[in-house]
Amino acid sequence: MKVVLLEDVKALGKKGELVEVSDGYARNFILPKKKGMEATAKNLNDLKLQKQHQDKLAAEQLAEAKALAEKIDAAMVVMKVKTGEGGKVFGSVSTKEIAQAAKEQCGFDLDKKKMVLEEPIKSCGNHIIPVKLHREVTAKLTVKVTEG
C-alpha cells in the first residue's frame, strides 16, 4: 500500500514522502496513529497544494528577514554605561540590554536569544553583534558603548 507520511517515522521516511508499506502496517499503525494517509489522487493533490503554500510562506519570511537585515545593518545602537579607569566597564553589557536599547532607539523588536554574543561586552567602543533573523539571514548590529 502506498502511504503519504504526515510526520517523520523512524526507519521509514520523513514528512511528506510517498512510501510503500505492507497493508497490515498501514492499517494497524500508520493510519490509526495519524502518521500517514493513503496515497489517493485527492490526498496527493492536497499535499501538493500544502507544500506550495508552505514554500510561499517560507519565501515571504525570507524576504522579510532580508529587508529587516538591511535596516539593522544600517542602524547603530548607543549604550551608556558606568566605567572605571582605562575605559573598563563596571559589569558587562548583555543581549537583553542591547535588545531593549534597539527597541527604544531604532524600533527593532529583536529577540535576545537570536543575538550571537561570544563573550559579554566589557569595554567601550564599537562592537558588531551578529543577529540571526532566519537560518539563511544574519544581520550585523553595531553597538556603540560609551561612558555615561
DSSP file with accessible surface (Angstrom, degrees, kcal/mol):
  #  RESIDUE AA STRUCTURE BP1 BP2  ACC     N-H-->O    O-->H-N    N-H-->O    O-->H-N    TCO  KAPPA ALPHA  PHI   PSI    X-CA   Y-CA   Z-CA
    1    1 A M              0   0   47      0, 0.0    20,-2.8     0, 0.0     2,-0.4   0.000 360.0 360.0 360.0 137.2    0.0    0.0    0.0
    2    2 A K  E     -A   20   0A 116     18,-0.2    37,-2.1    37,-0.1     2,-0.4  -0.754 360.0-176.1 -90.8 133.6    1.3    3.5   -0.8
    3    3 A V  E     -AB  19  38A   0     16,-2.9    16,-2.9    -2,-0.4     2,-0.6  -0.982  23.6-141.0-132.6 140.3    1.1    6.0    2.0
    4    4 A V  E     -AB  18  37A   1     33,-3.1    33,-2.4    -2,-0.4     2,-0.3  -0.907  30.1-128.6 -98.7 123.4    1.9    9.7    2.3
    5    5 A L  E     - B   0  36A   1     12,-2.4    11,-2.9    -2,-0.6    31,-0.3  -0.540  19.6-169.4 -77.9 133.5    3.6   10.4    5.6
    6    6 A L  S    S+     0   0   61     29,-2.5     2,-0.3    -2,-0.3    30,-0.2   0.549  76.8  11.2 -94.4 -14.5    2.2   13.2    7.7
    7    7 A E  S    S-     0   0   82     28,-1.1     2,-0.2     7,-0.1    -1,-0.2  -0.961  99.6 -71.9-152.6 167.3    5.1   13.2   10.2
    8    8 A D        -     0   0   94     -2,-0.3     2,-0.5     7,-0.1     6,-0.2  -0.451  43.7-164.5 -65.9 132.8    8.6   11.7   10.4
    9    9 A V  B >>  -C   13   0B  12      4,-2.5     4,-2.2    -2,-0.2     3,-2.0  -0.988  26.0-113.9-122.1 123.4    8.5    8.0   11.1
   10   10 A K  T 34 S+     0   0  198     -2,-0.5     4,-0.0     1,-0.3     0, 0.0  -0.261  96.8   3.4 -58.6 135.0   11.8    6.4   12.2
   11   11 A A  T 34 S+     0   0  113      1,-0.1    -1,-0.3     0, 0.0     0, 0.0   0.585 127.6  66.0  66.4  11.9   13.3    3.9    9.7
   12   12 A L  T <4 S-     0   0   48     -3,-2.0     2,-0.3     1,-0.3    -2,-0.2   0.653 102.4 -77.1-125.3 -50.0   10.5    4.7    7.2
   13   13 A G  B  <  -C    9   0B  17     -4,-2.2    -4,-2.5     6,-0.1    -1,-0.3  -0.973  41.1 -73.4 167.0-178.8   10.8    8.3    6.0
   14   14 A K    >   -     0   0  129     -2,-0.3     3,-1.8    -6,-0.2    -9,-0.3  -0.529  62.1 -69.6-101.2 168.1   10.3   12.0    6.5
   15   15 A K  T 3  S+     0   0  131      1,-0.2    -9,-0.2    -2,-0.2    -1,-0.1  -0.266 118.6  19.7 -57.5 134.3    7.1   14.1    6.5
   16   16 A G  T 3  S+     0   0   36    -11,-2.9    -1,-0.2     1,-0.3     2,-0.2   0.338  91.5 131.0  89.4  -7.5    5.6   14.5    3.0
   17   17 A E    <   -     0   0   87     -3,-1.8   -12,-2.4   -12,-0.1     2,-0.6  -0.488  56.3-131.3 -79.8 150.9    7.3   11.5    1.5
   18   18 A L  E     +A    4   0A  86    -14,-0.2     2,-0.3    -2,-0.2   -14,-0.2  -0.905  36.6 176.3 -99.8 116.6    5.4    8.8   -0.5
   19   19 A V  E     -A    3   0A  20    -16,-2.9   -16,-2.9    -2,-0.6     2,-0.5  -0.903  30.6-128.2-125.7 154.6    6.4    5.4    0.8
   20   20 A E  E     +A    2   0A 123     -2,-0.3     2,-0.3   -18,-0.2   -18,-0.2  -0.900  37.5 165.8-101.3 121.0    5.4    1.8    0.1
   21   21 A V        -     0   0   13    -20,-2.8     2,-0.0    -2,-0.5    -9,-0.0  -0.892  41.9 -87.7-129.6 165.1    4.4   -0.2    3.2
   22   22 A S     >  -     0   0   78     -2,-0.3     4,-2.2     1,-0.1     5,-0.2  -0.333  38.5-116.7 -69.8 154.2    2.7   -3.5    3.9
   23   23 A D  H  > S+     0   0   81      1,-0.2     4,-2.8     2,-0.2     5,-0.2   0.904 113.8  50.5 -59.0 -43.2   -1.1   -3.4    4.1
   24   24 A G  H  > S+     0   0   25      2,-0.2     4,-2.7     1,-0.2     5,-0.3   0.903 108.8  50.7 -64.3 -42.3   -1.1   -4.5    7.8
   25   25 A Y  H  >>S+     0   0   87      1,-0.2     4,-1.9     2,-0.2     5,-1.8   0.914 114.1  45.4 -61.9 -42.0    1.5   -2.0    8.9
   26   26 A A  I  <>S+     0   0    0     -4,-2.2     5,-2.7     3,-0.2    -2,-0.2   0.941 117.4  42.7 -66.8 -47.9   -0.5    0.8    7.2
   27   27 A R  I  <5S+     0   0  144     -4,-2.8    -2,-0.2    -5,-0.2    -1,-0.2   0.857 123.7  35.3 -67.6 -37.5   -3.9   -0.4    8.7
   28   28 A N  I  <5S+     0   0  128     -4,-2.7    -1,-0.2    -5,-0.2    -2,-0.2   0.697 134.4   9.2 -95.3 -20.6   -2.7   -1.2   12.2
   29   29 A F  I  X5S+     0   0   59     -4,-1.9     4,-1.5    -5,-0.3     6,-0.3   0.702 122.9  41.7-124.1 -59.0    0.0    1.5   12.8
   30   30 A I  I  4XS+     0   0    0     -5,-1.8     5,-2.3     1,-0.2     6,-1.0   0.947 117.8  40.3 -68.7 -49.2    0.3    4.4   10.3
   31   31 A L  T >4<S+     0   0   51     -5,-2.7     3,-1.4    -6,-0.2    -1,-0.2   0.943 116.2  47.1 -70.5 -46.2   -3.3    5.2    9.6
   32   32 A P  T 345S+     0   0   78      0, 0.0    -1,-0.2     0, 0.0    -2,-0.2   0.868 114.6  47.5 -64.5 -32.8   -4.8    4.8   13.2
   33   33 A K  T 3<5S-     0   0  127     -4,-1.5    -2,-0.2     1,-0.0    -3,-0.1   0.335 110.7-122.2 -90.0   8.2   -2.0    6.9   14.7
   34   34 A K  T < 5S+     0   0  155     -3,-1.4    -3,-0.2     2,-0.2    -4,-0.1   0.818  73.4 130.4  56.3  35.2   -2.4    9.6   12.1
   35   35 A K  S   <S-     0   0   47     -5,-2.3   -29,-2.5    -6,-0.3   -28,-1.1   0.564  76.7  -3.5 -90.0 -10.9    1.2    9.3   11.0
   36   36 A G  E     -B    5   0A   5     -6,-1.0     2,-0.3   -31,-0.3   -31,-0.2  -0.978  62.3-133.8-165.9 172.8    0.2    9.0    7.4
   37   37 A M  E     -B    4   0A  40    -33,-2.4   -33,-3.1    -2,-0.3    -6,-0.0  -0.964  39.7 -86.8-137.6 156.8   -2.7    8.8    4.9
   38   38 A E  E     -B    3   0A  95     -2,-0.3     2,-2.0   -35,-0.2   -35,-0.2  -0.318  43.3-116.1 -63.4 142.0   -3.5    6.6    2.0
   39   39 A A        +     0   0   24    -37,-2.1     2,-0.2   -20,-0.1    -1,-0.1  -0.474  54.9 154.2 -84.7  73.5   -1.9    7.9   -1.3
   40   40 A T     >  -     0   0   54     -2,-2.0     4,-2.5     1,-0.1     5,-0.2  -0.515  59.1-105.1 -91.3 168.8   -5.1    8.6   -3.3
   41   41 A A  H  > S+     0   0   85      1,-0.2     4,-2.2     2,-0.2     5,-0.2   0.907 121.8  49.4 -61.2 -41.3   -5.2   11.2   -6.1
   42   42 A K  H  > S+     0   0  136      1,-0.2     4,-2.6     2,-0.2    -1,-0.2   0.933 111.8  47.5 -64.2 -45.9   -7.1   13.7   -3.8
   43   43 A N  H  > S+     0   0   35      1,-0.2     4,-2.3     2,-0.2    -2,-0.2   0.893 111.7  50.4 -64.0 -39.3   -4.7   13.3   -0.9
   44   44 A L  H  X S+     0   0   69     -4,-2.5     4,-2.2     2,-0.2    -1,-0.2   0.907 111.6  48.2 -65.7 -39.9   -1.7   13.7   -3.2
   45   45 A N  H  X S+     0   0   84     -4,-2.2     4,-2.4    -5,-0.2    -2,-0.2   0.919 111.3  49.9 -65.8 -43.3   -3.2   16.9   -4.7
   46   46 A D  H  X S+     0   0   57     -4,-2.6     4,-2.4     1,-0.2    -2,-0.2   0.910 111.1  49.9 -59.9 -42.5   -3.9   18.3   -1.2
   47   47 A L  H  X S+     0   0   34     -4,-2.3     4,-2.4     2,-0.2    -1,-0.2   0.906 109.1  51.7 -63.1 -40.7   -0.4   17.5   -0.2
   48   48 A K  H  X S+     0   0  127     -4,-2.2     4,-2.2     1,-0.2    -2,-0.2   0.918 110.6  48.1 -63.4 -42.6    1.0   19.3   -3.3
   49   49 A L  H  X S+     0   0   88     -4,-2.4     4,-2.2     2,-0.2    -1,-0.2   0.902 110.8  50.9 -65.1 -40.5   -1.1   22.4   -2.5
   50   50 A Q  H  X S+     0   0  109     -4,-2.4     4,-2.6     2,-0.2    -2,-0.2   0.914 109.8  50.6 -62.3 -41.8    0.0   22.4    1.1
   51   51 A K  H  X S+     0   0  122     -4,-2.4     4,-2.5     2,-0.2    -2,-0.2   0.915 109.4  50.3 -64.6 -41.2    3.6   22.2    0.0
   52   52 A Q  H  X S+     0   0  106     -4,-2.2     4,-2.2     2,-0.2    -1,-0.2   0.914 111.4  49.1 -62.4 -41.6    3.2   25.1   -2.4
   53   53 A H  H  X S+     0   0  112     -4,-2.2     4,-2.5     1,-0.2    -2,-0.2   0.920 111.5  48.6 -64.3 -42.9    1.6   27.2    0.4
   54   54 A Q  H  X S+     0   0  101     -4,-2.6     4,-2.5     1,-0.2    -2,-0.2   0.897 110.8  50.9 -65.2 -39.7    4.4   26.4    2.8
   55   55 A D  H  X S+     0   0   87     -4,-2.5     4,-2.2     2,-0.2    -1,-0.2   0.903 110.1  50.2 -63.6 -39.6    7.0   27.3    0.1
   56   56 A K  H  X S+     0   0  131     -4,-2.2     4,-2.2     2,-0.2    -2,-0.2   0.928 111.7  47.6 -64.5 -44.6    5.3   30.6   -0.5
   57   57 A L  H  X S+     0   0   69     -4,-2.5     4,-2.5     1,-0.2    -2,-0.2   0.907 111.1  51.5 -62.4 -41.8    5.2   31.4    3.3
   58   58 A A  H  X S+     0   0   37     -4,-2.5     4,-2.2     1,-0.2    -1,-0.2   0.904 109.6  49.8 -63.3 -39.8    8.9   30.4    3.6
   59   59 A A  H  X S+     0   0   60     -4,-2.2     4,-2.3     2,-0.2    -1,-0.2   0.901 110.9  49.5 -65.9 -39.8    9.8   32.8    0.7
   60   60 A E  H  X S+     0   0   88     -4,-2.2     4,-2.5     2,-0.2    -2,-0.2   0.917 111.0  49.3 -65.0 -42.0    7.9   35.6    2.3
   61   61 A Q  H  X S+     0   0  111     -4,-2.5     4,-2.4     2,-0.2    -2,-0.2   0.895 110.7  50.7 -64.4 -39.0    9.6   35.1    5.6
   62   62 A L  H  X S+     0   0   32     -4,-2.2     4,-2.4     2,-0.2    -2,-0.2   0.927 110.5  48.9 -64.6 -42.5   13.0   35.1    3.9
   63   63 A A  H  X S+     0   0   58     -4,-2.3     4,-2.2     1,-0.2    -2,-0.2   0.913 111.8  49.1 -64.0 -41.9   12.2   38.3    2.1
   64   64 A E  H  X S+     0   0  132     -4,-2.5     4,-2.5     1,-0.2    -1,-0.2   0.905 110.9  50.5 -62.7 -41.9   11.0   40.0    5.4
   65   65 A A  H  X S+     0   0   10     -4,-2.4     4,-2.4     2,-0.2    -2,-0.2   0.904 110.0  49.8 -64.7 -39.8   14.2   38.8    7.1
   66   66 A K  H  X S+     0   0  110     -4,-2.4     4,-1.9     2,-0.2    -1,-0.2   0.910 111.2  49.2 -66.0 -40.1   16.4   40.2    4.4
   67   67 A A  H  X S+     0   0   47     -4,-2.2     4,-1.6     1,-0.2    -2,-0.2   0.923 113.0  46.7 -64.9 -43.2   14.6   43.6    4.5
   68   68 A L  H  X S+     0   0   60     -4,-2.5     4,-2.6     1,-0.2    -2,-0.2   0.883 108.3  57.2 -65.8 -36.5   15.0   43.7    8.3
   69   69 A A  H  X S+     0   0    9     -4,-2.4     4,-2.7     1,-0.2    71,-0.3   0.896 104.1  52.1 -62.4 -39.4   18.6   42.7    8.0
   70   70 A E  H  X S+     0   0  141     -4,-1.9     4,-1.4     1,-0.2    -1,-0.2   0.909 111.2  47.1 -63.3 -40.8   19.3   45.7    5.7
   71   71 A K  H  X S+     0   0  134     -4,-1.6     4,-0.9     1,-0.2    -2,-0.2   0.905 113.3  48.1 -66.5 -41.4   17.7   48.1    8.2
   72   72 A I  H >< S+     0   0    0     -4,-2.6     3,-0.6     1,-0.2    70,-0.5   0.904 107.8  55.1 -66.5 -40.9   19.7   46.5   11.1
   73   73 A D  H 3< S+     0   0   80     -4,-2.7    -1,-0.2     1,-0.2    -2,-0.2   0.856 110.8  46.1 -60.7 -33.5   23.0   46.7    9.2
   74   74 A A  H 3< S+     0   0   90     -4,-1.4    -1,-0.2    -5,-0.2    -2,-0.2   0.665 101.2  86.0 -83.3 -16.4   22.5   50.4    8.7
   75   75 A A    <<  -     0   0   19     -4,-0.9    67,-0.9    -3,-0.6     2,-0.4  -0.429  57.8-158.1 -88.3 160.1   21.5   51.2   12.3
   76   76 A M  E     -d  142   0C  86     65,-0.1     2,-0.5    -2,-0.1    67,-0.2  -0.998   4.8-153.4-137.2 133.1   23.6   51.9   15.4
   77   77 A V  E     -d  143   0C   0     65,-2.7    67,-3.4    -2,-0.4     2,-0.5  -0.914  10.1-151.1-106.8 130.1   22.6   51.5   19.0
   78   78 A V  E     -d  144   0C  53     -2,-0.5     2,-0.5    65,-0.2    67,-0.2  -0.895  11.3-170.9-105.4 126.4   24.3   53.7   21.6
   79   79 A M  E     -d  145   0C  20     65,-3.2    67,-3.1    -2,-0.5     2,-0.5  -0.969   8.7-155.4-117.5 129.0   24.7   52.3   25.1
   80   80 A K  E     +d  146   0C 162     -2,-0.5     2,-0.3    65,-0.2    67,-0.2  -0.916  23.1 169.9-105.0 125.8   25.9   54.5   28.0
   81   81 A V  E     -d  147   0C  27     65,-2.5    67,-2.1    -2,-0.5     2,-0.3  -0.910  38.6 -99.6-133.1 158.3   27.5   52.6   30.9
   82   82 A K        -     0   0  160     -2,-0.3     8,-2.2     8,-0.2     2,-0.3  -0.604  45.1-170.4 -76.3 137.3   29.4   53.4   34.0
   83   83 A T  B     -G   89   0D  28     -2,-0.3     6,-0.2     6,-0.2     3,-0.1  -0.906  14.1-153.0-130.2 159.4   33.1   52.9   33.6
   84   84 A G    >   -     0   0   26      4,-3.1     3,-1.2    -2,-0.3     4,-0.1  -0.119  55.9 -32.6-106.5-153.4   36.2   52.9   35.7
   85   85 A E  G >  S+     0   0  188      1,-0.2     3,-1.0     2,-0.2    -1,-0.3  -0.363 126.9  18.0 -67.9 142.3   39.8   53.7   35.0
   86   86 A G  G 3  S-     0   0   87      1,-0.2    -1,-0.2    -3,-0.1    -2,-0.0   0.662 128.3 -70.8  74.8  14.9   41.0   52.9   31.5
   87   87 A G  G <  S+     0   0   17     -3,-1.2    37,-0.9     1,-0.2     2,-0.3   0.672  83.6 158.3  77.5  14.7   37.6   52.7   30.0
   88   88 A K  E <   -H  123   0E 146     -3,-1.0    -4,-3.1    35,-0.1     2,-0.3  -0.570  38.3-129.0 -74.7 133.8   36.8   49.4   31.8
   89   89 A V  E     -G   83   0E  15     33,-1.5     2,-0.6    -2,-0.3    -6,-0.2  -0.631  14.0-122.2 -85.3 135.9   33.0   48.8   32.1
   90   90 A F  E    S-     0   0E 141     -8,-2.2     2,-0.2    -2,-0.3    -8,-0.2  -0.700  86.1 -21.9 -73.4 118.6   31.5   48.0   35.5
   91   91 A G  E    S-     0   0E  58     -2,-0.6     2,-0.3    31,-0.1    -2,-0.1  -0.587  99.7 -79.1  78.8-141.9   29.9   44.7   34.9
   92   92 A S  E     -     0   0E  48     -2,-0.2     2,-0.6    30,-0.0    30,-0.2  -0.969  28.7-104.7-154.0 167.1   29.0   43.9   31.2
   93   93 A V  E     -H  121   0E   0     28,-2.1    28,-1.4    -2,-0.3     2,-0.2  -0.875  41.0-159.9 -99.2 122.4   26.5   44.7   28.5
   94   94 A S     >  -     0   0   47     -2,-0.6     4,-2.0    26,-0.1     5,-0.1  -0.511  31.3-109.0-100.0 170.2   24.2   41.8   27.9
   95   95 A T  H  > S+     0   0   32      1,-0.2     4,-2.7     2,-0.2     5,-0.2   0.824 117.9  59.8 -66.1 -30.0   22.0   40.9   24.9
   96   96 A K  H  > S+     0   0  131      2,-0.2     4,-2.1     1,-0.2    -1,-0.2   0.931 107.4  44.6 -63.3 -45.4   18.9   41.7   27.0
   97   97 A E  H  > S+     0   0   82      2,-0.2     4,-2.4     1,-0.2    -2,-0.2   0.894 113.6  50.7 -66.1 -38.2   20.1   45.3   27.4
   98   98 A I  H  X S+     0   0    0     -4,-2.0     4,-2.6     2,-0.2    -2,-0.2   0.922 110.0  49.7 -65.5 -44.0   21.1   45.5   23.7
   99   99 A A  H  X S+     0   0   13     -4,-2.7     4,-1.8     2,-0.2    11,-0.3   0.912 112.2  48.3 -61.8 -40.9   17.6   44.3   22.6
  100  100 A Q  H  X S+     0   0  113     -4,-2.1     4,-2.2     2,-0.2    -2,-0.2   0.926 112.9  47.3 -66.5 -42.2   15.9   46.8   24.9
  101  101 A A  H  X S+     0   0    8     -4,-2.4     4,-2.9     1,-0.2     5,-0.4   0.892 109.8  53.5 -67.6 -37.3   18.1   49.7   23.6
  102  102 A A  H  X>S+     0   0    0     -4,-2.6     4,-1.9     1,-0.2     6,-1.4   0.886 109.9  48.4 -65.2 -35.9   17.5   48.6   20.0
  103  103 A K  H  X5S+     0   0  120     -4,-1.8     4,-0.6     4,-0.3    -2,-0.2   0.918 115.9  43.0 -69.7 -42.6   13.7   48.7   20.6
  104  104 A E  H  <5S+     0   0  142     -4,-2.2    -2,-0.2    -5,-0.1    -1,-0.2   0.920 124.9  32.1 -69.6 -43.7   13.9   52.2   22.2
  105  105 A Q  H  <5S+     0   0   95     -4,-2.9    -3,-0.2    -5,-0.2    -2,-0.2   0.866 136.8  15.7 -86.2 -39.6   16.3   53.8   19.8
  106  106 A C  H  <5S-     0   0   46     -4,-1.9    -3,-0.2    -5,-0.4    -2,-0.1   0.533  93.5-118.9-114.4 -14.4   15.6   52.1   16.4
  107  107 A G     << +     0   0   57     -5,-0.9     2,-0.5    -4,-0.6    -4,-0.3   0.656  60.5 147.9  82.8  14.2   12.2   50.4   16.9
  108  108 A F        -     0   0   24     -6,-1.4     2,-1.2    -9,-0.1    -1,-0.3  -0.727  41.0-150.9 -85.0 128.5   13.6   46.9   16.2
  109  109 A D        +     0   0  131     -2,-0.5     2,-0.3    -3,-0.1    -9,-0.1  -0.725  31.9 172.4 -97.3  84.0   11.8   44.2   18.2
  110  110 A L        -     0   0   18     -2,-1.2     2,-0.5   -11,-0.3    -7,-0.1  -0.733  33.1-126.0 -99.4 145.2   14.8   41.8   18.4
  111  111 A D    >   -     0   0   75     -2,-0.3     3,-1.5     1,-0.1     4,-0.4  -0.742  12.5-142.3 -87.6 129.5   14.9   38.6   20.4
  112  112 A K  G >  S+     0   0   90     -2,-0.5     3,-0.9     1,-0.3    -1,-0.1   0.803  99.8  61.5 -63.9 -24.7   17.8   38.5   22.8
  113  113 A K  G 3  S+     0   0  168      1,-0.2    -1,-0.3     3,-0.1   -17,-0.0   0.698  97.2  58.6 -75.1 -17.6   18.3   34.7   22.1
  114  114 A K  G <  S+     0   0   99     -3,-1.5    18,-2.7     2,-0.1     2,-0.4   0.540  84.2  96.1 -89.9  -5.9   18.9   35.4   18.4
  115  115 A M  B <   -E  131   0C  12     -3,-0.9     2,-0.9    -4,-0.4    16,-0.2  -0.724  69.0-145.5 -84.9 130.8   21.9   37.6   19.2
  116  116 A V        +     0   0   59     14,-2.9     2,-0.6    -2,-0.4    -3,-0.1  -0.822  27.6 167.3-101.3  99.0   25.2   35.8   19.0
  117  117 A L        -     0   0   50     -2,-0.9   -22,-0.1     1,-0.2    12,-0.1  -0.928  18.2-168.7-116.0 106.1   27.5   37.3   21.6
  118  118 A E  S    S+     0   0  168     -2,-0.6    -1,-0.2     1,-0.2    -2,-0.0   0.904  77.5   4.2 -63.7 -40.6   30.5   35.1   22.1
  119  119 A E  S    S-     0   0  147      0, 0.0    -1,-0.2     0, 0.0     3,-0.1  -0.988  91.9 -91.7-142.6 149.5   31.6   37.0   25.3
  120  120 A P        -     0   0   67      0, 0.0     2,-0.6     0, 0.0   -26,-0.1  -0.238  46.2-104.6 -60.1 149.8   29.9   39.8   27.2
  121  121 A I  E     +H   93   0E   8    -28,-1.4   -28,-2.1     1,-0.1     6,-0.0  -0.657  48.5 161.8 -79.5 119.7   30.9   43.4   26.2
  122  122 A K  E     +     0   0E 122     -2,-0.6   -33,-1.5   -30,-0.2     2,-0.3   0.123  51.8  61.6-126.1  17.2   33.2   44.7   28.8
  123  123 A S  E    S-H   88   0E  55    -35,-0.2   -35,-0.1     2,-0.1    22,-0.1  -0.979  79.0-106.6-143.0 158.1   34.9   47.7   27.0
  124  124 A C  S    S+     0   0   42    -37,-0.9     2,-0.2    -2,-0.3    22,-0.2  -0.385  71.9  63.1 -78.3 159.9   33.9   50.9   25.4
  125  125 A G  E    S- F   0 145C  30     20,-2.6    20,-3.0    -2,-0.1     2,-0.4  -0.735  90.6 -34.9 123.3-172.0   33.9   51.4   21.7
  126  126 A N  E     - F   0 144C  99     -2,-0.2     2,-0.4    18,-0.2    18,-0.2  -0.749  52.7-175.3 -90.2 134.9   32.0   50.0   18.7
  127  127 A H  E     - F   0 143C  45     16,-2.8    16,-3.4    -2,-0.4     2,-0.6  -0.992  16.9-144.0-130.1 136.4   31.1   46.3   18.8
  128  128 A I  E     - F   0 142C 111     -2,-0.4    14,-0.2    14,-0.2    12,-0.0  -0.893  17.3-168.1-103.7 123.4   29.4   44.4   15.9
  129  129 A I  E     - F   0 141C   2     12,-3.1    12,-2.8    -2,-0.6     2,-0.2  -0.941  16.6-134.4-115.7 120.5   26.9   41.8   17.1
  130  130 A P  E     - F   0 140C  37      0, 0.0   -14,-2.9     0, 0.0     2,-0.5  -0.515  18.3-162.7 -71.1 137.4   25.5   39.1   14.7
  131  131 A V  E     -EF 115 139C   1      8,-3.1     8,-2.7   -16,-0.2     2,-0.9  -0.979  11.8-143.1-124.1 117.2   21.7   38.7   14.9
  132  132 A K  E     + F   0 138C  97    -18,-2.7     6,-0.2    -2,-0.5     3,-0.1  -0.706  29.7 164.0 -83.5 108.7   20.2   35.5   13.4
  133  133 A L  E    S-     0   0C  30      4,-1.6     2,-0.3    -2,-0.9    -1,-0.2   0.736  70.4  -1.1 -93.1 -28.4   16.9   36.5   11.8
  134  134 A H  E >  S- F   0 137C  34      3,-1.8     3,-0.6   -69,-0.1    -1,-0.3  -0.949  82.0 -98.4-155.2 161.9   16.4   33.4    9.6
  135  135 A R  T 3  S+     0   0  197     -2,-0.3     3,-0.1     1,-0.2   -73,-0.0   0.785 127.8  35.1 -65.2 -17.9   18.5   30.3    9.1
  136  136 A E  T 3  S+     0   0  125      1,-0.1     2,-0.5    -4,-0.0    -1,-0.2   0.537 112.2  67.9-106.5  -9.0   19.8   31.9    5.9
  137  137 A V  E <   + F   0 134C  13     -3,-0.6    -3,-1.8     2,-0.0    -4,-1.6  -0.959  50.6 173.2-123.0 123.5   20.0   35.6    7.1
  138  138 A T  E     - F   0 132C  59     -2,-0.5    -6,-0.2    -6,-0.2     2,-0.2  -0.993  14.3-159.9-127.0 123.1   22.3   37.0    9.7
  139  139 A A  E     - F   0 131C   0     -8,-2.7    -8,-3.1    -2,-0.4     2,-0.6  -0.617  13.4-132.9 -97.2 160.6   22.4   40.8   10.3
  140  140 A K  E     - F   0 130C 116    -71,-0.3     2,-0.5   -10,-0.2   -12,-0.0  -0.946  17.8-162.4-118.5 111.8   25.1   42.7   11.9
  141  141 A L  E     - F   0 129C   0    -12,-2.8   -12,-3.1    -2,-0.6     2,-0.5  -0.806  11.7-141.9 -94.6 128.1   24.0   45.2   14.6
  142  142 A T  E     -dF  76 128C  30    -67,-0.9   -65,-2.7    -2,-0.5     2,-0.5  -0.801  16.7-169.1 -92.5 124.8   26.5   47.9   15.5
  143  143 A V  E     -dF  77 127C   0    -16,-3.4   -16,-2.8    -2,-0.5     2,-0.7  -0.969   6.6-158.7-116.8 122.8   26.6   48.7   19.3
  144  144 A K  E     -dF  78 126C  88    -67,-3.4   -65,-3.2    -2,-0.5     2,-0.6  -0.904   6.8-160.7-102.6 115.3   28.5   51.8   20.4
  145  145 A V  E     +dF  79 125C   2    -20,-3.0   -20,-2.6    -2,-0.7     2,-0.3  -0.868  17.4 175.7 -98.9 122.1   29.3   51.6   24.1
  146  146 A T  E     -d   80   0C  36    -67,-3.1   -65,-2.5    -2,-0.6     2,-0.2  -0.844  36.3 -95.0-124.0 162.9   30.2   55.0   25.7
  147  147 A E  E      d   81   0C 126     -2,-0.3   -65,-0.2   -67,-0.2   -58,-0.0  -0.515 360.0 360.0 -73.4 140.1   31.0   56.3   29.1
  148  148 A G              0   0   75    -67,-2.1    -1,-0.1    -2,-0.2   -66,-0.1  -0.423 360.0 360.0-146.4 360.0   28.0   57.7   30.9
